[in-house]
Each structure stands twice: as C-alpha cells, then as structure tokens.
Amino acid sequence: MNQQQVKYTVARVEATEARKLSQLQKDCTVLAKKLTDEEIVGLVIAGLVKPKKGPVKRDHHFGLQVTDVFDFSELITFQHMSSDYQPKADAIKAEAARIKDEIMLGDQQAALELLRKFDA
C-alpha cells in the first residue's frame, strides 16, 4: 500500500470505530427515572417513602421541599451508562488498534480482511 491508501484505510478504521462506539453508547444508556409532583405527593400520602434521618438539609433558598424531608433516592435516578459499556468499548478500541497496527506494520491483505470484518 502506498501512503495515500494507508491514510484512507486508517481513516476508515477510525470512522468505523466512532460509529460502533456511538451505537454502543446509545444501546448502553440507561435513562433517568423521574417523578412528577403528583406522583411525589401520592407516594408521601400513601406512606411509601420514608423520612430522611438526621437534620433536614435545605437545598433551596425559598423554603422546604418535599425531597428535603423524604428519601426518594431509590425511585429517582440520573441518566447513566450500564455496567457492560466500558468492557465493550474497550474491546472495540482494542480491535481498532490491532487493525491499525496490522495496516502500518503487517500484511496489508490481512489488514484489509480484518477491516472488512470490523466494518460489518
């Protein structure tokens, strides 16, 4: 391979890696769980949430909020990645690095075959 072909092949590997990582991020994102004000009031009235222990910590300047007094930590979560995201992302990055190494240092035919498999 000449320098132009190597540059193009490496760019394809990087584009495929970025596409796979983007798709993995979408697949492994765990969406936030939110509660409406009506749901919060209903849970408090039904007695399904427990009061927080210790002194009341006021997070707001304008008064006391229900979430300052009652513990909703198990019912409300923030958006985050699932636990299997990092190992899968590391595997994709390692495979891309292996293909780049093969392109730069190894057999070009084997590198093209690896690229075809990685691109699929």
C-alpha distances in whole Angstrom, upper triangle without the diagonal:
4,7,8,6,6,10,10,10,12,14,15,15,18,20,20,21,24,25,26,28,30,31,32,34,35,36,37,40,43,45,48,52,54,58,60,63,65,64,64,68,68,67,69,72,71,71,67,66,68,69,67,68,69,70,69,66,66,63,64,66,68,70,69,67,67,63,65,68,66,63,60,58,57,57,55,51,48,45,43,40,41,40,37,35,34,33,31,29,28,27,25,23,23,21,19,18,17,15,13,14,12,9,10,11,11,10,7,10,12,11,11,14,15,14,16,19,19,19,22
4,6,5,6,9,10,11,12,14,16,17,19,20,21,23,24,26,27,29,30,32,33,35,37,38,39,41,44,46,49,53,55,59,61,64,66,64,65,69,69,68,70,73,72,72,69,67,69,70,67,69,70,71,69,66,66,63,64,66,68,70,69,67,67,64,65,68,67,64,61,58,58,58,56,52,49,46,44,41,42,42,39,36,35,35,33,31,30,29,26,25,25,23,20,20,20,17,15,16,14,11,11,13,14,13,10,13,16,14,14,17,18,17,19,22,22,21,25
4,5,5,6,9,10,11,12,14,15,16,18,20,21,23,24,26,27,28,30,31,33,35,36,37,39,43,44,47,51,53,57,59,62,64,62,63,66,67,66,68,71,70,70,67,65,66,67,65,67,67,68,66,63,63,60,61,63,65,67,66,64,65,61,63,66,64,61,59,56,56,56,54,50,47,44,41,39,40,40,38,35,33,33,31,29,28,28,25,23,23,22,19,18,19,16,14,15,14,11,10,13,14,15,12,15,17,15,15,19,19,17,20,23,22,21,25
4,5,5,6,9,10,11,12,14,15,16,18,20,21,23,24,26,27,29,30,32,33,35,36,38,41,43,46,49,51,55,57,60,62,61,61,65,65,64,66,69,69,69,66,64,66,66,64,66,67,67,66,63,62,59,60,62,64,66,65,63,63,60,62,65,63,61,58,55,55,55,52,49,46,42,40,38,39,40,37,34,33,33,31,29,28,28,25,23,24,22,19,19,20,17,15,16,16,12,12,16,17,17,14,16,18,15,15,19,19,17,19,22,21,20,23
4,5,5,6,9,10,11,12,14,15,16,18,20,21,23,24,26,27,28,30,32,33,34,36,40,42,45,48,51,54,56,59,61,60,60,64,64,63,65,68,68,68,64,63,65,66,64,65,66,67,65,62,62,59,60,62,64,66,65,63,63,60,61,64,63,60,57,54,54,54,51,48,45,41,39,37,38,38,35,33,32,31,29,27,27,26,23,22,22,20,17,17,18,14,13,15,14,10,11,14,14,14,10,13,15,12,11,15,16,13,15,18,18,17,20
4,5,5,6,9,10,11,12,14,15,16,18,20,21,22,24,26,27,28,30,31,33,34,38,40,43,47,49,53,55,58,60,58,59,62,63,61,64,67,66,66,62,61,62,63,61,63,64,64,63,60,60,57,58,60,62,64,63,61,61,58,59,62,61,58,55,52,52,52,50,46,43,40,37,35,36,36,33,30,29,29,27,24,24,23,20,19,19,17,14,14,15,12,9,11,11,7,7,11,12,12,9,12,13,10,10,14,14,12,15,18,16,16,20
4,6,5,6,9,10,11,12,14,15,16,18,20,21,22,24,26,27,29,30,31,33,37,38,41,45,47,51,52,56,58,56,57,60,61,60,62,65,64,64,61,59,61,61,59,61,62,62,61,58,58,54,55,58,60,61,61,58,59,55,57,60,59,56,53,50,50,50,48,44,41,38,36,33,35,35,32,29,28,28,26,24,23,23,20,18,19,18,14,14,16,13,10,13,13,10,10,13,15,16,13,15,17,13,13,17,16,14,16,19,17,17,20
4,6,5,6,9,10,10,12,14,15,16,18,20,21,23,24,26,27,29,30,32,35,37,40,43,46,49,51,54,56,55,56,59,60,58,61,64,63,63,60,58,60,61,59,61,62,62,61,58,58,54,55,57,59,61,60,58,58,55,57,59,58,55,52,50,50,49,47,43,40,37,35,32,34,34,32,29,28,28,26,23,23,23,19,18,20,18,14,15,16,13,11,14,14,11,12,16,16,16,13,15,16,13,12,15,15,12,14,17,15,14,18
4,5,5,6,9,10,11,12,14,15,17,18,20,21,22,24,26,27,28,30,34,36,39,42,45,49,51,54,56,54,55,58,59,57,60,63,62,62,58,57,59,60,58,60,61,62,60,57,57,54,55,58,59,61,60,57,57,54,56,59,57,54,51,49,48,48,46,42,39,36,34,31,32,32,29,27,26,25,23,21,21,20,17,16,17,14,11,13,13,10,8,12,11,8,10,13,14,13,10,12,13,9,8,12,11,8,11,14,12,11,15
4,5,5,6,9,10,10,12,14,15,16,18,20,21,22,24,26,27,28,32,34,37,40,43,47,49,52,54,52,53,56,57,55,58,61,60,60,56,55,56,57,55,57,58,59,57,54,54,51,52,55,57,58,57,55,55,52,53,56,55,52,49,46,46,46,43,40,37,33,31,29,30,30,27,24,23,23,21,19,18,18,15,13,14,13,9,10,11,9,6,10,10,8,9,12,13,14,12,14,14,10,10,14,12,9,13,15,12,12,16
4,5,5,6,9,10,10,12,14,15,16,18,20,21,23,24,26,27,31,32,35,39,41,45,47,50,52,50,51,54,55,54,56,59,58,58,55,53,55,56,54,56,57,57,56,53,53,49,50,53,54,56,55,53,53,50,52,54,53,50,47,45,45,44,42,38,35,32,30,27,29,30,27,24,23,24,21,19,19,19,15,14,16,15,11,12,14,12,10,13,14,11,13,16,17,18,15,17,17,13,13,16,14,11,14,16,13,12,16
4,5,5,6,8,10,10,12,14,15,16,18,20,21,22,24,26,30,31,34,38,40,44,46,49,51,49,50,54,54,53,55,58,57,57,54,53,54,56,54,56,57,58,56,53,53,50,51,53,55,56,56,53,53,50,52,54,53,50,47,44,44,44,41,38,35,31,29,27,28,29,26,23,23,23,20,18,19,18,14,14,16,13,10,12,14,11,10,14,14,12,14,17,17,17,14,15,15,12,11,13,12,8,10,12,10,9,12
4,5,5,6,9,10,11,12,14,15,16,18,20,21,22,24,28,30,33,36,39,43,45,48,50,48,49,52,53,51,54,57,56,56,52,51,53,54,52,54,55,56,54,52,52,48,50,52,54,55,54,52,52,48,50,53,51,48,45,42,42,42,40,36,33,30,27,25,26,26,23,20,20,19,17,15,15,14,11,10,12,10,6,9,10,8,7,11,11,10,12,15,15,16,14,15,14,10,10,12,10,7,10,11,8,8,12
4,5,5,6,9,10,10,12,14,15,16,18,20,21,22,26,28,31,34,37,40,43,46,48,46,46,50,51,49,51,55,54,54,50,49,50,51,49,51,52,53,51,49,49,45,46,49,51,52,51,49,49,46,47,50,48,46,43,40,40,40,37,34,31,27,25,23,24,24,22,19,18,19,16,14,14,14,11,9,12,11,7,9,12,10,9,13,14,12,14,17,18,19,17,18,17,14,14,16,13,11,13,14,11,10,14
4,5,5,6,9,10,11,12,14,15,17,18,20,21,25,27,30,33,35,39,41,44,46,44,45,49,49,48,50,53,53,53,49,48,50,51,49,51,53,53,51,48,48,45,46,48,50,51,51,48,48,45,47,50,48,45,42,40,39,39,36,33,30,26,25,22,24,25,22,19,19,20,17,15,16,16,12,12,15,13,10,13,15,13,12,16,17,15,17,20,21,21,19,20,19,16,15,17,15,11,13,14,11,9,13
4,5,5,6,9,10,11,12,14,15,16,18,20,24,26,29,32,35,38,40,44,46,44,45,48,48,47,50,52,52,52,48,47,49,50,49,51,52,53,51,49,49,45,47,49,51,52,51,48,48,45,47,49,47,44,41,39,38,38,36,32,30,26,24,21,22,23,20,17,18,18,15,13,14,13,10,10,13,11,9,12,14,11,12,16,16,15,17,20,20,20,18,18,17,14,13,14,12,9,10,11,8,6,9
4,5,5,6,9,10,10,12,14,15,16,18,22,24,27,30,33,37,39,42,44,42,43,47,47,45,48,51,50,50,46,45,46,48,46,48,49,50,49,46,46,43,44,47,49,50,49,46,46,42,44,47,45,42,39,36,36,36,34,30,27,24,21,19,20,20,18,15,14,15,12,9,11,11,7,7,10,9,6,10,12,11,11,14,16,15,17,20,20,21,19,20,18,15,15,16,13,11,13,12,9,9,11
4,6,5,6,9,10,10,12,14,15,16,20,22,25,28,31,34,36,40,42,40,40,44,45,43,46,49,48,48,44,43,45,46,44,46,47,48,46,44,43,40,41,44,46,47,46,43,43,40,42,45,43,40,37,35,34,34,31,28,25,22,20,17,19,20,18,14,15,16,13,10,12,13,9,9,13,12,10,13,15,14,14,17,19,18,20,22,23,24,22,23,22,18,18,19,17,14,16,16,12,11,14
4,6,5,6,9,10,11,12,14,16,19,21,24,27,30,34,35,39,41,39,40,43,44,42,45,48,47,47,44,43,45,46,44,47,48,49,47,44,44,41,42,45,46,47,46,43,43,40,42,45,43,40,37,35,34,33,31,28,25,21,20,17,19,20,18,15,16,17,14,12,14,14,10,12,15,14,12,15,17,16,16,20,21,20,22,25,25,25,23,23,22,19,18,19,17,14,15,14,11,10,11
4,5,5,6,9,10,10,12,14,18,20,23,26,29,33,35,39,40,38,39,43,43,41,44,47,46,46,42,41,43,45,43,45,47,48,46,44,44,41,42,45,46,47,46,43,43,39,42,44,42,39,36,33,32,32,30,27,24,21,18,16,16,17,15,12,13,13,10,9,12,11,8,10,13,11,10,14,16,15,16,19,20,20,22,24,24,25,23,23,21,19,18,18,15,13,14,13,10,9,10
4,5,5,6,9,10,10,12,16,18,21,24,27,31,33,36,38,36,37,41,41,39,42,45,44,43,40,39,40,42,40,42,44,45,43,40,41,37,39,42,43,44,43,40,40,37,39,41,39,36,33,30,30,30,27,24,21,18,16,13,14,15,13,9,10,12,9,6,10,10,7,9,12,12,11,14,16,16,17,19,21,21,23,25,25,26,25,25,23,21,21,21,18,16,17,16,12,12,14
4,5,5,6,9,10,11,15,16,19,23,25,29,31,34,36,34,35,38,39,38,40,43,42,42,39,38,40,41,39,42,43,44,42,39,39,36,37,40,41,42,41,38,38,35,37,40,38,35,32,30,29,28,26,23,20,16,15,13,14,16,15,11,13,15,12,10,13,14,11,12,16,16,14,17,20,19,20,23,24,24,25,28,28,29,27,28,26,23,23,23,20,18,19,18,15,14,15
4,5,5,6,9,10,14,15,19,22,25,28,30,34,35,33,34,38,38,37,39,42,41,41,38,37,39,41,40,42,44,45,43,40,40,37,38,42,43,43,42,39,38,35,38,40,38,35,32,29,29,28,26,23,20,17,15,13,14,16,14,11,13,15,11,10,14,14,11,14,17,16,15,19,21,20,21,24,25,25,27,29,29,30,28,28,26,24,23,23,20,18,18,17,14,13,13
4,5,5,6,8,12,14,18,21,24,27,30,33,35,33,33,37,37,35,38,41,40,40,36,35,37,39,37,40,42,43,41,39,39,36,38,41,42,42,41,38,37,34,36,38,36,33,30,27,26,26,24,21,19,15,13,10,10,12,10,7,10,11,8,7,11,11,10,12,15,15,15,18,19,19,21,23,24,25,27,29,29,30,28,28,26,24,24,23,20,19,19,17,14,15,15
4,5,5,6,10,12,15,18,21,25,27,31,32,30,31,34,35,33,36,39,38,38,34,33,35,36,35,37,39,40,38,35,36,32,34,37,38,39,38,34,34,31,33,35,33,30,27,25,24,24,22,18,16,12,10,8,9,12,11,7,10,12,10,9,12,14,12,13,17,17,17,19,22,22,23,25,27,27,29,31,31,32,31,31,29,26,26,26,23,22,22,21,18,18,18
4,6,6,9,10,14,17,19,23,25,29,30,28,29,33,33,32,34,37,36,36,33,32,34,36,35,37,39,40,38,36,36,33,34,37,38,39,37,34,33,30,33,35,33,30,27,25,24,23,21,18,16,12,11,9,11,14,13,10,13,15,13,12,16,17,15,17,20,20,20,22,24,24,25,28,29,29,31,34,34,34,33,33,31,28,28,28,25,23,23,22,19,18,18
4,6,8,11,14,17,20,24,26,30,31,28,30,33,33,31,34,37,36,36,32,32,34,36,35,37,39,41,39,37,37,34,36,39,40,40,38,35,34,31,34,36,33,30,27,25,23,22,21,18,16,13,12,9,9,12,10,9,12,14,11,12,15,15,14,17,19,19,20,23,24,24,26,28,29,30,32,34,34,34,33,33,30,28,28,27,24,23,23,21,18,18,18
4,6,9,13,15,19,22,25,29,30,27,28,32,32,30,32,35,34,34,30,29,31,33,32,34,36,38,36,34,34,32,33,37,38,38,36,33,32,29,31,33,30,27,24,22,20,20,19,15,14,11,8,6,5,8,7,6,10,11,10,10,14,15,14,16,19,19,20,22,24,25,26,28,30,30,32,34,34,35,34,34,32,29,29,29,25,24,25,23,20,20,20
4,6,9,12,15,19,22,25,27,24,25,29,29,27,30,33,32,32,28,27,29,31,29,32,34,35,33,31,31,28,30,33,34,35,33,30,29,26,28,30,28,25,22,19,18,18,16,13,11,7,6,5,6,10,10,8,12,14,13,13,16,18,17,19,21,22,22,25,27,27,28,31,32,33,34,36,37,38,37,37,35,32,32,32,29,27,28,26,23,23,23
4,7,9,13,16,19,22,24,21,22,25,25,24,26,29,28,28,24,23,26,27,26,29,31,32,30,29,29,26,28,32,32,32,30,27,26,23,25,27,25,22,18,16,15,14,12,9,8,6,5,6,6,10,11,11,14,16,16,16,19,20,20,22,24,25,26,28,30,31,32,34,36,36,38,40,40,41,40,40,38,35,36,35,32,31,31,29,26,26,26
4,7,9,13,16,19,21,18,19,23,23,22,24,27,26,26,23,22,25,26,25,28,30,31,29,27,27,24,26,29,30,30,28,24,23,21,23,25,23,20,17,15,14,13,11,8,7,5,7,9,10,14,15,14,17,20,19,19,22,24,23,25,28,28,29,31,33,34,34,37,38,39,40,42,43,44,43,43,41,38,38,37,35,33,33,32,29,28,28
4,6,10,13,16,18,16,16,20,20,19,21,24,23,23,20,19,21,23,22,25,27,28,25,24,23,21,22,26,26,26,24,21,20,17,20,22,19,17,13,12,12,10,7,5,4,4,8,11,12,15,17,17,19,22,22,22,25,27,26,27,30,31,31,33,36,36,37,39,41,42,43,45,46,47,46,46,44,41,41,41,38,36,37,35,32,32,32
4,7,10,13,15,12,13,16,16,15,18,20,20,20,17,16,19,20,20,23,26,26,24,23,23,20,22,25,25,25,23,19,17,15,18,20,17,15,11,10,10,7,5,5,7,8,11,14,14,17,20,19,22,25,25,25,28,29,29,31,33,34,35,37,39,40,41,43,45,45,47,48,49,50,49,49,47,44,44,44,41,39,40,38,35,35,34
4,7,10,12,10,10,14,14,13,15,18,18,19,16,15,18,19,19,23,25,25,22,21,21,18,19,23,22,22,20,16,15,13,16,18,15,14,10,11,11,8,5,7,8,10,13,17,18,21,23,23,25,28,28,28,31,33,32,34,36,38,38,40,42,43,43,46,48,48,49,51,52,53,52,52,50,47,47,47,44,42,43,41,38,38,37
4,7,8,6,6,10,10,10,12,15,15,16,14,13,16,17,18,22,24,24,21,21,20,18,19,22,21,20,18,14,12,11,15,16,13,13,9,11,11,8,7,10,12,14,17,20,21,24,27,26,29,32,31,32,34,36,36,37,40,41,41,43,46,46,47,49,51,52,53,55,56,57,56,56,54,51,51,50,48,46,46,44,42,41,41
4,5,5,6,9,10,11,13,14,15,17,15,15,18,19,20,23,26,25,22,22,20,19,18,21,20,19,17,14,12,12,16,17,15,15,12,14,15,11,10,13,15,17,20,23,24,27,30,29,32,35,35,34,37,39,39,40,43,44,44,46,48,49,50,52,54,54,56,58,58,59,58,58,56,54,53,53,50,48,49,47,44,44,43
4,5,5,6,9,10,11,12,14,15,15,14,17,17,18,22,24,23,20,20,18,17,16,19,17,16,15,11,10,10,14,15,13,15,12,15,16,13,12,16,17,19,23,26,27,30,33,33,35,38,38,38,40,42,42,43,46,47,47,49,52,52,53,55,57,57,59,61,61,63,61,62,60,57,57,56,54,52,52,50,48,47,47
4,5,5,6,9,10,11,12,14,14,14,17,18,20,24,26,26,22,23,21,21,20,22,20,19,17,14,12,13,16,17,15,16,14,17,17,14,14,18,20,22,25,28,29,32,34,34,37,40,39,39,42,44,44,45,48,49,49,51,54,54,55,57,59,59,61,63,63,64,63,63,61,59,58,58,55,53,53,52,49,48,48
4,6,5,6,9,10,10,12,11,11,15,16,18,22,25,25,22,22,21,21,21,24,22,20,18,14,12,12,16,16,13,14,11,14,14,11,11,15,17,20,23,26,26,29,31,32,34,37,37,37,40,42,41,43,45,47,47,49,51,52,53,55,57,57,59,61,61,62,61,61,59,56,56,55,53,51,51,49,47,46,46
4,5,5,6,9,10,11,10,9,12,13,15,18,21,21,18,18,18,17,17,21,19,17,15,11,8,9,12,12,10,11,9,12,13,10,10,14,17,19,22,26,26,29,32,32,34,37,37,37,40,42,42,43,46,47,47,49,51,52,53,55,57,58,59,61,61,63,62,62,59,57,57,56,53,52,52,50,48,47,47
4,5,5,6,9,10,10,10,13,13,16,19,22,21,18,19,18,19,18,21,19,17,14,11,8,10,13,12,11,13,11,15,16,13,14,18,20,23,26,29,30,32,35,35,38,40,41,41,44,45,46,47,49,51,51,53,55,56,57,59,61,61,63,65,65,66,65,65,63,61,61,60,57,56,56,54,51,51,50
4,5,5,6,8,9,10,13,15,17,21,24,24,21,22,22,22,22,25,23,21,18,15,12,13,16,15,13,14,12,16,16,13,15,19,21,24,27,30,30,32,35,35,38,40,40,41,44,45,46,47,49,51,51,53,55,56,57,59,61,62,63,65,65,66,65,65,63,61,61,60,57,56,56,54,51,51,50
4,6,5,6,5,6,10,12,14,18,21,22,19,20,21,21,21,24,23,21,18,15,11,12,15,13,10,11,9,13,13,10,13,16,19,22,25,28,27,30,32,33,35,38,38,39,41,43,44,45,47,49,49,51,53,54,55,57,59,60,61,63,63,65,64,64,61,59,59,58,55,54,54,52,50,49,49
4,5,5,6,6,8,9,12,16,18,19,16,18,18,19,20,22,21,18,15,12,9,10,13,10,8,10,10,14,14,12,14,18,21,24,27,30,30,32,35,35,38,40,41,41,43,45,46,47,49,51,52,53,55,57,57,59,61,62,63,65,66,67,66,66,64,62,62,61,58,57,57,55,52,52,52
4,5,8,9,11,12,16,19,21,22,19,21,21,22,22,25,23,20,17,15,11,14,16,13,11,14,14,17,17,16,18,21,24,27,30,33,33,35,38,39,41,43,44,44,47,49,49,50,53,54,55,56,59,60,61,63,64,65,67,68,69,70,69,69,67,64,65,64,61,60,60,58,55,55,54
4,6,8,11,13,16,19,22,23,21,23,24,24,25,28,26,23,20,18,14,15,18,15,13,14,14,17,16,15,17,21,24,27,29,32,32,33,36,37,40,42,42,43,46,47,48,49,52,53,54,56,57,59,60,62,63,64,66,67,68,69,68,68,65,63,63,62,59,58,58,56,54,54,53
4,6,7,10,13,16,19,20,19,21,22,23,24,27,26,22,19,17,13,14,16,13,10,11,12,15,15,14,17,20,24,27,29,31,31,32,35,37,39,41,42,43,45,46,47,49,51,52,53,55,57,58,59,61,63,64,65,66,67,68,68,68,65,63,63,62,59,58,58,56,54,54,53
4,7,10,13,16,19,21,19,21,22,22,24,27,26,23,20,17,13,13,16,14,10,10,10,12,11,11,14,17,21,24,25,28,27,29,32,33,35,37,38,39,41,43,44,45,47,49,50,51,53,54,55,57,59,60,62,63,63,64,64,64,61,59,60,58,55,55,55,52,50,50,49
4,7,9,12,16,17,16,17,18,19,21,24,23,21,17,14,11,10,12,10,6,6,7,10,9,9,12,15,19,22,24,26,26,27,31,32,34,36,37,38,40,42,42,44,46,47,48,50,52,53,54,56,58,59,60,61,62,63,63,63,60,58,59,58,54,54,54,52,49,50,49
4,6,9,12,14,13,15,17,18,20,23,23,20,17,15,11,11,12,9,6,6,8,10,11,12,14,17,20,24,25,28,28,29,32,33,35,37,38,39,41,43,44,45,47,49,50,51,53,54,55,57,59,60,61,62,63,65,64,65,62,60,60,59,56,55,56,54,51,52,51
4,6,9,11,10,12,14,16,18,21,21,17,14,12,10,9,9,6,4,6,9,11,13,14,15,18,21,25,26,29,29,30,34,35,36,38,40,40,42,44,45,46,48,50,51,52,54,56,56,58,60,61,62,63,64,66,66,66,63,61,62,61,58,57,58,55,53,53,53
4,7,8,8,10,12,14,16,19,20,17,13,12,11,9,8,6,5,5,9,10,13,14,15,17,20,23,25,28,28,29,32,33,34,36,38,38,40,42,43,44,46,48,49,50,52,54,54,55,58,59,60,61,62,64,64,64,62,59,60,60,56,55,56,54,51,52,52
4,7,8,10,13,16,18,21,22,19,16,15,14,13,11,9,9,9,13,13,15,17,18,20,22,26,27,30,30,30,34,35,35,38,40,40,41,44,45,45,47,49,50,51,53,55,55,57,59,60,61,62,63,65,65,66,63,61,62,61,58,57,58,56,53,54,54
4,6,9,12,15,18,20,21,18,15,16,15,14,11,10,11,12,15,16,18,20,21,22,24,28,29,32,32,32,36,37,37,39,41,41,42,45,47,47,48,51,52,52,54,56,57,58,60,62,62,63,64,66,66,67,65,62,63,63,59,59,60,58,55,56,56
4,6,9,12,15,17,18,15,13,14,14,13,10,9,12,13,16,17,20,22,21,23,25,28,30,33,34,34,38,38,38,41,43,43,44,47,48,48,50,52,53,53,56,58,58,59,61,63,63,64,65,68,67,69,66,63,65,64,61,60,61,59,56,57,57
4,6,9,12,13,15,12,9,10,11,10,6,6,9,11,14,15,19,20,19,21,23,26,28,31,32,33,37,37,37,40,42,42,43,46,47,47,49,51,52,52,55,57,56,58,61,61,62,63,65,67,66,67,65,62,63,63,60,58,60,58,55,55,56
4,6,9,11,13,11,9,10,11,10,6,8,11,12,14,15,18,19,18,20,21,24,26,29,30,31,35,35,35,38,40,39,41,44,44,44,46,49,49,49,52,54,54,55,58,59,59,60,62,64,64,65,62,60,61,61,57,56,57,56,52,53,53
4,6,8,9,8,6,8,10,9,6,9,12,13,15,16,20,20,18,20,21,24,26,30,31,33,36,36,36,39,41,40,42,45,45,45,47,50,49,50,53,55,54,56,59,59,59,61,63,65,64,65,63,60,61,61,58,56,58,56,53,53,54
4,7,9,9,8,8,11,9,7,11,13,14,15,15,19,19,17,18,18,21,23,27,29,30,34,33,33,37,38,37,39,42,42,42,44,47,46,47,50,51,51,53,55,56,56,58,60,62,61,62,60,57,58,58,55,53,54,53,50,50,50
4,6,6,7,7,11,10,9,12,15,16,17,18,21,21,18,20,20,23,25,29,31,33,36,35,36,39,40,39,41,44,44,44,46,49,48,49,52,53,53,55,57,58,58,60,62,64,63,64,62,59,59,60,56,55,56,55,51,51,52
4,6,8,10,14,14,12,15,18,20,20,21,25,24,22,24,23,26,29,32,35,36,40,39,39,43,44,42,44,47,47,47,49,52,51,52,55,56,55,57,60,60,60,63,64,66,65,67,65,62,62,63,59,58,59,58,54,54,55
4,7,9,13,14,12,15,18,20,20,22,26,25,23,24,24,27,30,34,36,38,41,40,41,45,45,44,46,49,49,49,52,54,53,54,57,58,58,60,62,62,63,65,67,68,67,69,67,63,64,64,61,59,60,59,56,55,56
4,7,10,12,10,12,15,17,18,21,24,23,21,24,24,27,30,34,36,38,41,40,41,45,46,45,47,50,49,49,52,54,54,55,58,59,59,61,63,63,64,66,67,69,68,69,67,64,65,65,62,60,61,60,57,56,57
4,7,8,7,8,11,14,15,17,21,20,19,21,22,26,28,32,34,35,39,38,39,43,44,43,45,48,48,48,51,53,53,54,56,58,58,60,62,62,63,65,66,68,67,68,66,63,64,64,60,59,60,58,55,55,55
4,5,5,7,9,12,12,15,18,16,15,18,19,23,25,29,31,32,36,35,37,40,41,40,42,45,45,45,48,50,50,51,54,55,55,57,59,60,61,63,64,66,65,65,63,60,61,61,57,56,57,55,52,52,52
4,5,5,6,9,10,13,15,14,14,17,19,22,25,28,29,31,35,35,36,39,40,40,42,44,45,45,48,50,50,51,54,55,55,57,59,60,61,63,64,65,64,65,63,60,60,60,57,56,56,54,51,51,51
4,5,5,7,7,9,12,11,11,13,15,19,21,25,26,28,31,31,32,35,36,36,38,41,41,42,44,46,46,47,50,51,52,53,56,56,57,59,60,62,61,62,59,57,57,57,54,52,53,51,48,48,48
4,6,8,9,11,15,15,14,16,17,21,23,27,28,30,33,33,34,37,38,38,40,42,43,43,45,48,48,49,51,53,53,55,57,58,58,60,61,63,63,64,61,58,59,59,56,54,55,54,50,51,51
4,7,9,12,15,15,15,18,20,23,25,29,30,31,35,35,36,39,40,40,42,44,45,45,48,50,50,51,54,55,56,57,60,60,61,63,64,66,65,66,63,61,61,61,58,57,58,55,52,53,53
4,6,9,11,11,12,15,18,22,23,27,27,29,32,33,34,37,38,38,40,42,43,44,46,48,48,49,52,53,54,56,58,59,60,61,62,64,63,64,61,59,59,59,55,54,55,53,50,51,50
4,6,8,9,10,12,15,19,20,23,24,25,28,29,30,33,34,35,36,39,40,40,42,44,45,46,48,50,51,52,54,55,56,58,59,60,60,60,58,55,56,55,52,51,52,50,47,47,47
4,6,5,6,9,12,16,18,21,21,23,26,27,28,31,32,32,34,36,37,38,40,42,43,44,46,48,48,50,52,53,54,56,56,58,57,58,55,53,53,53,49,48,49,47,44,44,44
4,6,6,7,10,14,15,18,18,19,23,23,25,27,29,29,31,33,34,35,37,39,40,41,43,45,45,47,49,50,51,52,53,55,54,55,52,50,50,50,46,46,46,44,41,42,42
4,6,7,11,14,15,17,17,18,21,22,24,26,27,28,30,32,33,34,36,38,39,40,42,44,45,46,48,49,51,52,52,54,53,54,51,49,49,49,45,45,45,43,40,41,40
4,7,10,13,15,18,17,19,22,23,25,28,28,29,31,33,34,35,37,39,39,41,43,44,45,47,49,50,51,53,53,55,54,54,51,49,50,49,46,45,45,43,40,40,40
4,7,10,12,16,16,18,21,22,24,26,27,27,29,32,32,33,35,37,37,39,41,42,43,45,47,48,49,51,51,53,52,52,50,47,48,47,44,43,43,41,39,39,38
4,7,9,12,13,15,18,18,20,23,23,23,26,28,28,29,32,33,34,35,37,39,39,41,43,44,45,47,48,49,48,49,46,44,44,44,40,39,40,38,35,35,35
4,6,10,12,14,17,16,18,21,22,21,24,26,26,27,29,31,31,33,35,36,37,39,41,41,43,44,45,47,46,47,44,42,42,42,38,37,38,36,33,33,33
4,7,10,13,15,14,16,19,19,18,21,23,23,24,27,28,28,30,32,33,34,36,38,38,39,41,42,44,43,43,41,38,38,38,35,34,34,33,29,29,30
4,7,9,12,10,12,15,16,15,18,20,20,21,23,25,25,27,29,30,31,33,35,36,37,38,39,41,40,40,38,35,36,36,32,31,32,30,27,27,28
4,6,8,6,9,12,12,12,14,16,16,17,20,21,22,24,26,27,28,30,32,32,34,35,36,37,37,37,35,32,33,32,29,28,29,27,24,24,25
4,6,6,9,11,11,12,14,16,16,18,20,21,22,24,26,27,28,30,32,33,34,36,36,37,37,37,34,32,33,32,28,28,29,26,23,24,24
4,6,7,8,10,11,13,14,16,17,19,20,22,23,24,26,28,29,31,32,34,34,35,36,36,36,33,31,32,31,28,28,29,26,23,25,25
4,6,6,6,9,10,11,13,15,16,17,19,20,22,23,25,26,28,29,31,32,32,33,33,33,30,28,29,28,24,24,25,22,20,22,21
4,6,5,6,9,10,11,12,14,16,17,18,20,21,23,24,26,27,29,30,30,32,31,31,29,27,27,27,23,23,24,21,18,20,20
4,5,5,6,9,10,10,12,14,15,16,18,20,21,22,24,26,27,28,28,30,30,31,28,26,27,26,23,22,24,22,19,20,21
4,6,5,6,9,10,10,12,14,15,16,18,20,21,23,24,26,26,27,28,28,29,26,24,25,24,21,21,22,20,17,19,20
4,5,5,6,9,10,11,13,14,15,17,19,20,21,23,25,26,25,27,26,27,24,22,23,22,18,18,19,17,14,16,16
4,5,5,6,9,10,11,12,14,16,17,18,20,21,23,24,24,26,25,26,23,21,22,22,18,17,19,17,14,15,17
4,5,5,6,9,10,10,12,14,15,16,18,20,21,22,22,24,24,25,22,20,22,21,17,17,20,17,14,17,18
4,5,5,6,9,10,10,12,14,15,16,18,20,21,21,22,22,23,19,18,19,18,14,15,17,14,12,14,15
4,5,5,6,9,10,11,12,14,15,17,19,20,20,21,20,21,18,16,17,16,13,12,14,12,9,11,13
4,5,5,6,9,10,11,12,14,15,16,18,19,20,20,21,19,16,17,18,14,13,16,15,11,13,15
4,5,5,6,9,10,10,12,14,15,16,16,18,19,20,17,14,17,17,13,13,16,14,11,14,16
4,5,5,6,9,10,11,12,14,15,15,16,16,17,14,11,13,13,9,10,12,10,8,11,13
4,5,5,6,9,10,11,12,14,14,16,15,16,14,11,12,13,9,9,12,11,8,10,13
4,5,5,6,9,10,11,12,13,15,15,17,14,11,14,15,11,11,15,14,11,14,17
4,5,5,6,9,10,10,10,12,13,14,11,9,12,12,9,10,14,13,11,14,16
4,5,5,6,9,10,9,10,10,11,9,6,9,9,6,7,10,10,9,11,14
4,5,5,6,8,9,11,10,13,11,8,10,12,10,9,13,14,11,13,17
4,5,5,6,7,10,10,13,11,9,12,14,11,12,15,16,14,16,19
4,6,5,4,6,7,9,7,5,9,10,9,10,13,14,13,15,18
4,6,6,7,6,9,8,5,8,11,10,9,13,14,13,15,18
4,6,9,8,12,12,9,12,14,13,13,16,18,17,18,21
4,7,9,12,11,10,13,15,14,15,18,19,18,20,23
4,6,9,8,7,11,12,12,13,16,17,17,19,21
4,6,5,6,9,10,11,12,14,16,16,18,20
4,5,5,6,9,10,10,12,14,15,16,18
4,5,5,6,9,10,11,13,14,15,17
4,5,5,6,9,10,11,12,14,16
4,5,5,6,9,10,10,12,14
4,5,5,6,9,10,10,12
4,5,5,6,9,10,11
4,5,5,6,8,10
4,5,5,6,9
4,5,5,6
4,5,5
4,6
4
